[in-house]
């Protein structure tokens, strides 16, 4: 069987599953069905064709392209009607000269002025007078590798899947939630962060300088590499993997949401645990907040290469993944019980302990 035959079979199977999923989604209660229907593959294609264009020069940290991306994301949050949550409108600002890894910091030590880098943050306030003071975070990193003049004929590393796909998904989810007449009970924070490619710098900066109380943050779902289905292990169509897939109850919510949308939310036998600490969920997890990353392809052609471009994204599949995430966020944001870490899993022990310190009480699933 050739790779083309395998791909054709996968696509035919996906088409059948998509039809079944649409039927399932139509049976959801009206608020959830309306939310899911508001997520547009075409809108994400438009967003990503700009954010991953050569004009943004690979969105290196720091760079002009990264600044343009931040302004664009803030404009989408503003247009959706999110409330700004930063120290400068939608921006949480920092001086790269002070927070960059030592090797990077040395490059800019003589810069006469601050090199401002920005997390882009907006909040949709919840509807319940009590639960609205608690928060679900939806995140992705919007930086990539920038310009690499020593890497061949094409020096711009556009980063469409890594992680333009997560960035436009955060925008799509913000638009969808903000457009609903019925808001969830908890508040939802939508955030895109800088500096992931330099070691999770932006998310760790947020963890050290949170804009909403960490103790009132009940969960974080981070989106990373969800646009490409051509995984090196075979096509990943209508499927996504959860890092730390048995570390907390958040993963259980995601799996149940997948059952309702026809998406397989899985645990990769190796990478789900291996990569838990290598994406932006880690900063919140270290503080005790149940936090996980969703990915479709862990390894794909063009990873960290100049050919990771917007035209190679499977937008229909990405929208299906985002609908699953939307349903999971809706569930968590309306459940008066916050998700907990799994105390029976030794790999989650450090996070169980962090949650106990954070809340001063037992905060793990029995």
ChimeraX attribute file (.defattr): number of C-alpha atoms within 10 A of each C-alpha:
attribute: neighborCount
match mode: 1-to-1
recipient: residues
	/A:1	5
	/A:2	7
	/A:3	10
	/A:4	9
	/A:5	10
	/A:6	12
	/A:7	16
	/A:8	13
	/A:9	13
	/A:10	16
	/A:11	16
	/A:12	11
	/A:13	13
	/A:14	19
	/A:15	14
	/A:16	10
	/A:17	17
	/A:18	20
	/A:19	11
	/A:20	13
	/A:21	20
	/A:22	16
	/A:23	14
	/A:24	15
	/A:25	20
	/A:26	16
	/A:27	12
	/A:28	15
	/A:29	9
	/A:30	12
	/A:31	14
	/A:32	20
	/A:33	17
	/A:34	19
	/A:35	22
	/A:36	25
	/A:37	14
	/A:38	17
	/A:39	24
	/A:40	21
	/A:41	20
	/A:42	12
	/A:43	16
	/A:44	22
	/A:45	19
	/A:46	12
	/A:47	23
	/A:48	24
	/A:49	16
	/A:50	16
	/A:51	31
	/A:52	30
	/A:53	20
	/A:54	18
	/A:55	14
	/A:56	22
	/A:57	24
	/A:58	29
	/A:59	32
	/A:60	26
	/A:61	28
	/A:62	20
	/A:63	19
	/A:64	16
	/A:65	23
	/A:66	25
	/A:67	20
	/A:68	16
	/A:69	22
	/A:70	26
	/A:71	16
	/A:72	16
	/A:73	24
	/A:74	24
	/A:75	13
	/A:76	18
	/A:77	27
	/A:78	16
	/A:79	11
	/A:80	20
	/A:81	16
	/A:82	23
	/A:83	16
	/A:84	20
	/A:85	20
	/A:86	18
	/A:87	12
	/A:88	11
	/A:89	15
	/A:90	25
	/A:91	22
	/A:92	24
	/A:93	19
	/A:94	19
	/A:95	14
	/A:96	22
	/A:97	22
	/A:98	13
	/A:99	15
	/A:100	21
	/A:101	14
	/A:102	10
	/A:103	9
	/A:104	14
	/A:105	14
	/A:106	12
	/A:107	11
	/A:108	16
	/A:109	11
	/A:110	9
	/A:111	10
	/A:112	7
	/A:113	9
	/A:114	12
	/A:115	16
	/A:116	15
	/A:117	24
	/A:118	25
	/A:119	23
	/A:120	29
	/A:121	26
	/A:122	24
	/A:123	24
	/A:124	24
	/A:125	21
	/A:126	21
	/A:127	16
	/A:128	15
	/A:129	9
	/A:130	11
	/A:131	19
	/A:132	19
	/A:133	17
	/A:134	23
	/A:135	28
	/A:136	24
	/A:137	21
	/A:138	27
	/A:139	27
	/A:140	31
	/A:141	29
	/A:142	35
	/A:143	32
	/A:144	28
	/A:145	22
	/A:146	24
	/A:147	20
	/A:148	17
	/A:149	10
	/A:150	8
	/A:151	12
	/A:152	9
	/A:153	9
	/A:154	13
	/A:155	17
	/A:156	26
	/A:157	29
	/A:158	31
	/A:159	32
	/A:160	32
	/A:161	28
	/A:162	29
	/A:163	25
	/A:164	33
	/A:165	31
	/A:166	29
	/A:167	30
	/A:168	28
	/A:169	32
	/A:170	26
	/A:171	25
	/A:172	26
	/A:173	25
	/A:174	26
	/A:175	22
	/A:176	20
	/A:177	25
	/A:178	22
	/A:179	15
	/A:180	14
	/A:181	10
	/A:182	15
	/A:183	20
	/A:184	24
	/A:185	24
	/A:186	28
	/A:187	23
	/A:188	29
	/A:189	24
	/A:190	22
	/A:191	30
	/A:192	29
	/A:193	27
	/A:194	27
	/A:195	29
	/A:196	22
	/A:197	18
	/A:198	17
	/A:199	14
	/A:200	20
	/A:201	21
	/A:202	31
	/A:203	27
	/A:204	21
	/A:205	19
	/A:206	19
	/A:207	17
	/A:208	13
	/A:209	12
	/A:210	15
	/A:211	14
	/A:212	16
	/A:213	11
	/A:214	20
	/A:215	16
	/A:216	17
	/A:217	23
	/A:218	22
	/A:219	30
	/A:220	26
	/A:221	24
	/A:222	27
	/A:223	32
	/A:224	26
	/A:225	28
	/A:226	29
	/A:227	28
	/A:228	28
	/A:229	25
	/A:230	20
	/A:231	15
	/A:232	12
	/A:233	10
	/A:234	14
	/A:235	21
	/A:236	21
	/A:237	27
	/A:238	27
	/A:239	22
	/A:240	26
	/A:241	24
	/A:242	27
	/A:243	28
	/A:244	25
	/A:245	23
	/A:246	19
	/A:247	28
	/A:248	26
	/A:249	21
	/A:250	27
	/A:251	28
	/A:252	16
	/A:253	20
	/A:254	26
	/A:255	23
	/A:256	18
	/A:257	23
	/A:258	25
	/A:259	15
	/A:260	18
	/A:261	27
	/A:262	24
	/A:263	25
	/A:264	20
	/A:265	26
	/A:266	20
	/A:267	17
	/A:268	16
	/A:269	9
	/A:270	9
	/A:271	14
	/A:272	22
	/A:273	18
	/A:274	12
	/A:275	16
	/A:276	21
	/A:277	18
	/A:278	15
	/A:279	22
	/A:280	30
	/A:281	29
	/A:282	24
	/A:283	23
	/A:284	24
	/A:285	24
	/A:286	19
	/A:287	22
	/A:288	27
	/A:289	29
	/A:290	31
	/A:291	32
	/A:292	29
	/A:293	28
	/A:294	30
	/A:295	24
	/A:296	28
	/A:297	25
	/A:298	22
	/A:299	15
	/A:300	19
	/A:301	13
	/A:302	14
	/A:303	16
	/A:304	15
	/A:305	17
	/A:306	22
	/A:307	17
	/A:308	24
	/A:309	21
	/A:310	25
	/A:311	13
	/A:312	14
	/A:313	21
	/A:314	19
	/A:315	22
	/A:316	17
	/A:317	23
	/A:318	29
	/A:319	25
	/A:320	25
	/A:321	28
	/A:322	24
	/A:323	29
	/A:324	28
	/A:325	26
	/A:326	25
	/A:327	23
	/A:328	22
	/A:329	27
	/A:330	22
	/A:331	18
	/A:332	24
	/A:333	25
	/A:334	20
	/A:335	14
	/A:336	12
	/A:337	9
	/A:338	19
	/A:339	22
	/A:340	23
	/A:341	30
	/A:342	22
	/A:343	20
	/A:344	15
	/A:345	13
	/A:346	11
	/A:347	14
	/A:348	20
	/A:349	16
	/A:350	16
	/A:351	27
	/A:352	30
	/A:353	21
	/A:354	19
	/A:355	24
	/A:356	16
	/A:357	15
	/A:358	17
	/A:359	14
	/A:360	11
	/A:361	10
	/A:362	16
	/A:363	23
	/A:364	22
	/A:365	15
	/A:366	9
